[in-house]
Amino acid sequence: MATDRKRPPETHPNDYRYATRADILDPNVNGFYADDGTYWRKNGQVKTWKTRPTHARVPVKYGLYNYDYVDQGNVGYLFVRIKNAI
């Protein structure tokens, strides 16, 4: 998967759903979409904490030089494509 600028979440909301904490932990989810259609792919292992079981964090990458993390603080702003959407 790559960027989906032709069908971004802001213009085709039926093709996407908001991401959740379960999507961070799910190995079948390879990445997340921002509202402008940019695709942030997972770039490492999920980190969880024993003392904070509700927290999880995964590194993501967009392009050649853009890196960030997805955690419970910003996962609500990202989208995941629905499996049966084109």
Secondary structure, DSSP 4 states (H G I P E B T S, - for coil): -----SS-TTT-GGGEEE--HHHHH-TT--EEE-TTS-EEEE-S--EE-SS-TT-EEEEEEETTTEEEEEETTTGGG-EEE-TT--
